[in-house]
Every structure is written in C-alpha cells, then in structure tokens.
Amino acid sequence: MNATIDCSEYHDLDKYLFPFVYTIVILISIPVNCTVLCVSCIQVRKKNEFAIFLFSLSLADLLYSLTLPLWIDYTWHGDDWRFSPSLCQISAFLMYMNFYTSAAFLTCISVDRYLALVHPLRFQRFRTRKFALFVSIFVWILETSLNCMILVKNETFTETCNSTKHILCYEKYPLERWQATLNIFRICSGYMIPLAIMLFCYQKIYQVVRHNQATEDGEKKKIKKLLLSIIVTFFFCFTPYHIMLLIRSINEPNDVKFASIFKSYRIAQALTSFNCIADPILYCFVSETGRTDILNMVKCCFCAQQSEFQQSKDVTMSSITKNMVSL
C-alpha cells in the first residue's frame, strides 16, 4: 500500500468499526435468513413465483453472513489476513456475489410486482414458478462468471505499516488497472441498471395506485410500500459504496496520491453488510401469507419445545412416583 496513506489511522478505524457492524449483522442475519429460506420454500409450494427470488436473495445473504467471522478476525488484527489465500479468494468472491446477486434479485422482485399490477393479464406467462426458476439460475450463473476472476487471481498483498507486515485481503491501494476496469463495469451493470429498473417500476406502480383510489388500501398499496422499501434499502446499503468505488476506480490507477477518500470508502463498505438484514425484513411486506407462515413456524417451534419440556416433566414425575411406591 502506498506510503501516502496513514496506515495506522485506517487500521484503527477498521479494528473497531467492522467487528461492531459485522457482529450485529451476524446475530440478526443468520437466524432471520434461515427462517426466510424455510418460509420461502413453503411459499414456492403454494405456487408463489416470487418466493423463488426471495429464496435466492436470502441464500446470497446467508452465504455472505457466514464469511463475516473471517472478516471480523481480519479487521480486528489490523487488516492482517491470518488464513489461507484461497479462503481470502472465497470470502471476497462471496462478498461481491452478495452485492450483485442481491441487486439482481431485488430487481426481479420489483419487475414481478410491476407485471402483477400494471400488466396483470398481458405478461402472465412470465409470472410462473418455472420462469422464475429459470431467471434465478441465469442470475447465479451470470454473477458467478462475472466474479470468477477473484477466484483466479491471488488476492492477498503484503503491506508494511509502522515496521509491521500486514497481509491484505483483496482491498489494495492503489487499485490495479484490471480492478478499476472491473469495478466500473460492476457499477454500471450491477448497480446503475438495477436502480434504473427499480425506479421505473416504482414510478409506474405509483401511477396505477394514484389513478385507482378505490384500491389504495388494498394489495396495490402494499406493493407500493414494498417497492419503496426496496429502493430505500438499495440506496442506503449500496449507493455510498458505489460512489466511493467509482471515485477510486477513476482516480487511483492514474493518481497514487488520491488517498483521502479511503476512510470514507471503508465506512461505506461496512454499510453494505446491512443489506443482509434489510433483505429478509422486506419479506414481511410481500404478502399476508408470508407473515402467517413465519408466525406459524415460530409457534410450531415454541409448541415443540413446550411438548418436550412437558414430556420430560412427566417422565420425571413418573420416576419419582415409582420410587415412592417401591419404598
């Protein structure tokens, strides 16, 4: 890393910011996304096509959340990767897969709701489980092919900070030319295009809702709130990061002194992990049946625990009774 950066300053920021944020995300994201995975499977069996998109969305969030303990260890030790280089590659790969598969599946949900409301009869053939499964598989294959370069190149770099060597994982200053080019492509295809599509869908749905006041309090209003929530989440989690990434990708390959925004970039990168919490929460806006399935699952788990406790209590009482009789 270039000597113009005060490395001790940003290492201290990483040491406290990322473990705090990532710990919160782990504690909430893993159980919530596991629940949504189970419930979305139930919804798929009920012939709910966008539950397939929700399943893929939660799967991407869960896979990324499972790598966060590695990133906590990395940042807690001053950006020093203490694991194998291949594990660094896999972790970076899953991180970027989460960024852009999440954007893609949020876009799919927006388009699905747009077709359901604005063109309820015209495009019914595109609102089937079979078509949703095809689109989901296509998204996974596409994003895997676009990010597979991370799995090919060595993503660990050696940096000396205050006479101490650090092994950096993926994040390098300044960016290499191939990294900058790939980042600009990601920003255009993985952020700007999905954002434009979601804004288009929200605008059209808003127009339909506004001109149909009689149904404002029904399903249309829920869909409107869903898309608005998606757009707000997308802006909060991904916009700061992609703005910082664009500035870095344009300037760093040509200007090694452009280090002043690196701290802002790292803060914006930490915000992206909240996407793993926000995505499953959006599920509650999708349908009444989805919320009902979640409540039923919680009730079943609670009832099962109560039943096990009661059985254990009955066995204990029976044993005590037998002992008293034998005496």
N, C-alpha and C positions, 0 to 999 in steps of 0.2 A: 504494500500500500504506500502511496506517495507520502513523503515526509511532510508535506504542507498541511496535512490533517493532524490535529491534536488527538492522537490516537487514544490517550488515556481518558480524554473527555467523553468520546463517544462510547468507549468500552464501559465506563461508569454508567452512562445512560442505559446501555443495553442490559447491564447487570441487574438493574432494578426494574426497568420498565417491562421488559419481555417476560421474565418469570412471573410478575404480578398479573399481567394481562393473560398470559397463556394458562396460568393456574385456574383463573376464573373460567376461561373457555373450556378447559378440560372437565372441570367439575360439573358444568352445565351441559356442554355439548354432547358428551359421550352417552349419558343416560337418555337425554331427550332425543337424540338422533336414533338410538337403538329402538326407542318407543315408536318413533315415526316410521322406521323401517317395517316394524311389525304391523302397524296400523295401515300403512300404505299397501301392504300385501293383502290385507283384508279388503281394502277398497278396490284393488285390482280384481279380486274375485267377484266383487259386486258390479263389474263391468264399468269401472270408473277409469277412463283412459288417462286423465292427467295424474292419477296416482302413480303411474309408471314414471312420470317425470319427477314426482316428489320422492319416489324411492331412489332414483339415480342421484338426485340432489342431496338427500340425506346420506347416501353411501359415500359420495365425494367428501362431504363434510366430516363424516366419521373417520375415513381413512386419513385425512389430514390431521384430525384431532389426535389420533393415535401416535403421530410423529412428534407432537408438541413436547412431550417429556425430553426428547433428544435436543430440541431447540432450547428448552429451559436450561439443560446442562451446558449447552454451548454458550449461551449468553451469560449465564451465572459465572462461568470461568473466563470471562473477559473475551468473548468471541474466540474461543480456542476449541476446535473440534477434536474430541478425545476418542472418537470412534473410527471405524474403518472408512476409507474414501468411498467405497461402494455404498455404505449406509448414508453418507452425505449425498451422493447422487440420488438415491431412492427418496430421501427426505425432501430434497429440492424438487424432484420430479413430482411428488405428491402435492407439494405446496402449490406449484404452478398449475397442476391438474385441477386442484380445488378452485383456484381463482377463475379459471376459464370454463370449466365444466359447470360451475355454479352460475356464471353469467349466461351460459348457453341454455341451461335448464330453466332458469328464471325467465328467459326469453320465450322458451317453449310454452311455459305456463301462461304467459301473457298472451301469446298468439292463440292458444287454445281457448282462453276466456273471450278473446276478441271474436273468434269464429263462432263461439257458442251464443254470443249476444248480438253481434252486428250482422252475422250471416248464419242464422240458426238452421236453415234448410239447405242453403246453396252448397256448403262445404262439409256436409255430414260424413262423407267418405274419408275425410282427413281427421275425423274425431272418433277413431276406433282404437281399441287396445292394440291391434296388430300394427297400425300405422305408428302409434306412439312408441311401441317397442322398436320398430324399425328406426325411427328418428333417434331414440336413445342410444341404440347400438352404434348408429352412424356418428353421433356426437362423441362417444367414448373412443371410437377408432380414430376420428379426426384429431381430437385433442391429444391422444397418445402419440400419433405420428408427428404432430407439431412440436411436442415437448420431448420427444425421444432423444434429441441432441444432448440433453442434460445427462442421459444415461450413457452416452458415448464418450463425452469429453471428461477429463479429470477436473473435478470441481473444487479441489482443495488447493489452497495457496498459502505460502509461508510469508508472514509479516513479522517484522521486529518492532516492538513497541517498548520503549524505556528499557532497552537491553534484554527484553524478554521476547522469545519467539512465540508467535501465535499461528495456529493452523486455521485459516479462514475456510468456511464452507460456502461456496457459491458467490457470496457478496464480495466483490472485489472493486477497489478504486485505484485508478480509473477503469471504467468499463473497456473491455476489448471491443474491437470493431464488430466482430461477429455477434457479440452480446447486444451491442447497441442496435444493430440491424434487426435482430430477432425481437428485441423489446418493442421497437417501433411497429413491427408487423403485429405483435400481440396487442398493442394498444389500439390499433385500427380495427383488427378483426375480432378481438376478444373483448373489447370494451366499448368503442365508439359505435360499432354496428349494432350490438345488442341494445345499447342505450337508446339509439335512434328508433329501433323497432318497438321497444317498450313504450317510449313516449308517443309514438304513432298509435299504438293500441289503446293507450290510456285516453288520448285525445278523442278517438272515435267512440270509445265506450262512454266517455263523458258526454259527448253529443247525443248519443242514444238515450242515456239516462235523463238528460236535461229536457229532451223533447217527449219524454214519456213519464210525466209527473205521477201518473196513476200507479206506476210500478216502482217508484223511487224507494219505497220502504221494503221492497222485496229482494229477490235474488240479485237484481241488477245493481242495487246499492251495495250489496256485499262484494260483488265482483269489482265494482269501482274502488271500494276501500282496499281490496286485495291488491289491485294493480298499483294504487297509490303507495301502499306499504312496500311493495316490491321496489318501486322506483326510489323511494326514500332510503331504503336499505342499501340499494345499489350505489346511490350517491354517497352515503355515509361511509360504507366499507371500502369502496373501490376508487372513487374519484380522487381523493387526496393522494393515494398511492400512485395512480396512473399519471397524475400531473407531475409529481416528483420524478417518476420514472422517465417521462418524456423529456423533462429538462436535463436529466442526467444523460440520457441516450443521445441527445443532440449535441451536448457540450463536451462531455468527458473525453471522447476519443480524440478531440482536437485541442482541448484546453485542460492540461493537467492541474491547473490552479483552481479549477471550478469545484471547490470542496465545501463551500459554505452551506450548501443545502443538504449535506449528507445526514445531519442530525434530524432535519425535518423529514427526510426520506425514511429514516428508520422508525420514526414515530408513526408516519403514515402506514408503513408496513405492519406495525403492530395492530393498527385499527382493522386491517383486513381480516384478522382472525375472528373478529366478532361476527363475521358472516356465518360462521359455523353455529352460532347461537340464533341469529336472526332468521335463517332459512327455515328451521323446523317450527319456529313460532308462527311464521306465515301460514303454516298448515291449518292453524285454528281459524283462519279467515276463509278457507276454501269452501267448507260445507258443514252443515249441521251434523251429518252422518259421521264425518271425520272426528268431530269433537265428541260425539256419542261413543264412537269406538275407543277413543282414548280413555274416556271415563269408565267404560265397561272393562277395559283391560286393567286399569288401576283397581277397580272394585274386585275383579277376579283374583288379582294378586293379594289384595288385602284379605279377602274371604279365605283364600288358600292358607295364608299364614294363621288366620284365626282358627281354621279347622285343624291344622297341625298342632297348634297350641292346645286346643280342646282335647284332641286325641292323646297328647302327651299327658295332660292333666288327668284324663280318665284312666290311663294306664297306671299312673302313679297312685291314684286313689284306690284302684282295684288291688294293687300290690299291697298297700297299707291294710286294706280290709282283710285280705287273705292272711297276712301276718298276725293280725289281731285275733282272727278265728282260730288259727293254729295254736295260739297261746291259750 
